[in-house]
């Protein structure tokens, strides 16, 4: 699907799962290098930045939002002097939000981006701002998990901690190449748009660092919660094992006494006497109660 936005002399074309005919049309309209057209039609597994003719190709992978089946989303940017092409394979909320604002500015006639590079910077900052909101959602999940941990739901929180950990891992993996790609983009874009444009690239790098810093804080919080949850689980398991051990020690002498008086011998004391069962039972009960009081006195129960 192809959507075109116009603002003065600047054109933004947004492609969602582009077809060959759409890319061919853009290739002819903006005089794109065939290698750029090829990149727009295929999924790239690695980030990339390079200049091809009168356009810069930048491929970045962003973390997928909640509910997506893919860990990352690919966006291809083709940046020209008076145009910008974005290509992706599923809808991306920050792009959709930015498109609405872009349309409003166009209708109102407000001064917008000067060239394709400025438009790219605005979109990139908007995407990173959206990722900060995603991080805030992860933070709320961690707070909810923390509350449940201290309510005694440690076992149930093991799965939820793993799910949040996977999300944070996907964020870190997706953002790992961004710093290198933006650093590589700075000299290329500086030669293409002028050296003063490097300032805008550094602004994007600042937005990226903010997201990365937030992710690292979330990762540290996750590690603390996981350690706390494991400690509480181990404490509970230790208490259970201690209880089982004490009960085993409690019934061991009682089982010995029961076995001793159950031996089939001719001269067995008490056995065969009047009220022999109640005598043995009372003795075992007194012994058992004595053990219980002793264990409680020692703090074992």
Buried (B, 14 or more C-beta within 10 A) or exposed (E): EBEEBEBEEBBBBBBBEBEEEBBBBBBEEBEBBEEBBEBBBEEBEEBBBBBBBBBBBBBBBBBBBEEEEEBBBBBBBBBBBBBBBBBBBEEBEBBEBBBEEBEEBBEEEEEBBBBBBBBBBBBBBBBBBBBEEBBEEBBEBBEEBBEBBEEEBBEEBEEBBEEBBEBBBBBBEBBEBBEEBBEBBBEBBBEBBEEEBBEBBEEBBEBBEBBBEBBEEBBEBBEEBBEBBEEBBEEEEEEEEEEEEBEEEBBEEBEEBEEEBEEEEEEBEEBEEEEBEEBBEEBBEEBBEEBBEEBEEEEEB
